[in-house]
């Protein structure tokens, strides 16, 4: 299994890829048995098959994005509203801290006297 990967990528490049992009190596491990068991005719069509699969995936992703556009916009609006509420709460807490700061000092002075 890894012997074929070493032949294709080279030992140093394989180690580097395993560190940087392990998902690529996993894909190669899953794909190589398909390639090595294919007929010559099937291999000659492989580029065309892969291109068609890529086009299909891109089309599906575009359709999914269009179908879920409303949900995406809704989520973005909710996220923006929550972010604004957090900012507002932080401002109120800062104002409260400014108000309580002098009172705390007065209380400490009162307790010490």
C-alpha positions as CSV (number, residue, x, y, z in Angstrom):
1,X,0.0,0.0,0.0
2,X,2.6,2.6,1.1
3,X,5.1,1.1,-1.3
4,X,3.0,2.4,-4.2
5,X,2.6,5.7,-2.6
6,X,6.4,6.0,-2.2
7,X,6.8,5.1,-5.9
8,X,4.3,7.7,-7.0
9,X,5.2,10.6,-4.6
10,X,8.8,9.7,-3.6
11,X,9.7,9.0,0.0
12,X,10.5,12.6,1.1
13,X,7.5,14.1,-0.6
14,X,5.3,11.4,0.9
15,X,6.5,12.2,4.4
16,X,5.9,15.9,3.7
17,X,2.4,15.3,2.4
18,X,1.5,13.1,5.3
19,X,2.5,15.9,7.6
20,X,0.9,18.8,5.6
21,X,-2.1,17.1,3.9
22,X,-3.0,13.8,5.4
23,X,-6.4,13.9,3.7
24,X,-4.6,13.8,0.3
25,X,-2.7,10.6,1.3
26,X,-6.0,9.0,2.6
27,X,-7.6,9.9,-0.8
28,X,-4.7,8.4,-2.7
29,X,-4.8,5.2,-0.6
30,X,-8.5,4.8,-1.4
31,X,-8.1,5.7,-5.1
32,X,-5.0,3.8,-6.1
33,X,-6.7,0.3,-5.8
34,X,-9.3,1.6,-8.3
35,X,-6.6,2.7,-10.7
36,X,-4.4,-0.4,-10.4
37,X,-7.4,-2.7,-11.0
38,X,-8.7,-0.8,-14.0
39,X,-8.4,-1.8,-17.6
40,X,-6.4,0.2,-20.1
41,X,-9.6,1.4,-21.7
42,X,-11.1,2.5,-18.4
43,X,-7.8,4.3,-17.5
44,X,-7.9,6.2,-20.8
45,X,-11.4,7.5,-19.9
46,X,-10.5,8.3,-16.3
47,X,-9.7,12.0,-16.9
48,X,-13.1,12.4,-18.6
49,X,-14.9,10.6,-15.8
50,X,-13.1,12.8,-13.2
51,X,-13.9,16.0,-15.1
52,X,-17.6,15.0,-15.3
53,X,-17.6,14.2,-11.5
54,X,-16.0,17.5,-10.7
55,X,-18.6,19.4,-12.9
56,X,-21.4,17.5,-11.2
57,X,-20.1,18.3,-7.7
58,X,-19.7,22.0,-8.6
59,X,-23.2,22.1,-9.9
60,X,-24.6,20.4,-6.8
61,X,-22.7,22.9,-4.6
62,X,-24.1,25.8,-6.5
63,X,-27.6,24.4,-6.2
64,X,-27.1,23.8,-2.5
65,X,-25.9,27.4,-2.1
66,X,-28.9,28.8,-3.9
67,X,-31.4,26.6,-2.0
68,X,-29.8,27.6,1.3
69,X,-29.2,31.3,0.6
70,X,-32.2,32.3,2.7
71,X,-30.9,30.3,5.7
72,X,-27.5,31.7,5.2
73,X,-28.8,35.3,5.2
74,X,-31.0,34.5,8.2
75,X,-28.0,33.1,10.1
76,X,-25.9,36.1,9.2
77,X,-28.6,38.5,10.5
78,X,-29.0,36.5,13.8
79,X,-25.2,36.5,14.2
80,X,-25.1,40.2,13.7
81,X,-27.9,40.9,16.1
82,X,-26.3,38.7,18.8
83,X,-22.9,40.4,18.2
84,X,-24.6,43.8,18.7
85,X,-26.3,42.7,21.9
86,X,-23.0,41.5,23.3
87,X,-21.5,44.9,22.5
88,X,-24.4,46.6,24.2
89,X,-24.1,44.4,27.3
90,X,-20.4,45.1,27.4
91,X,-21.0,48.9,27.2
92,X,-23.6,48.6,30.1
93,X,-21.1,46.6,32.2
94,X,-18.4,49.2,31.5
95,X,-20.8,52.0,32.6
96,X,-21.7,50.0,35.7
97,X,-18.0,49.4,36.6
98,X,-17.4,53.2,36.2
99,X,-20.3,53.9,38.5
100,X,-19.4,51.3,41.1
101,X,-15.7,52.0,41.2
102,X,-16.0,55.3,43.3
103,X,-18.7,53.7,45.5
104,X,-16.4,50.7,46.3
105,X,-13.7,53.2,47.4
106,X,-16.2,55.0,49.6
107,X,-17.4,51.7,51.1
108,X,-13.7,50.7,51.9
109,X,-13.1,54.1,53.5
110,X,-16.3,53.8,55.6
111,X,-15.4,50.2,56.7
112,X,-11.9,51.4,57.8
113,X,-13.2,54.2,59.8
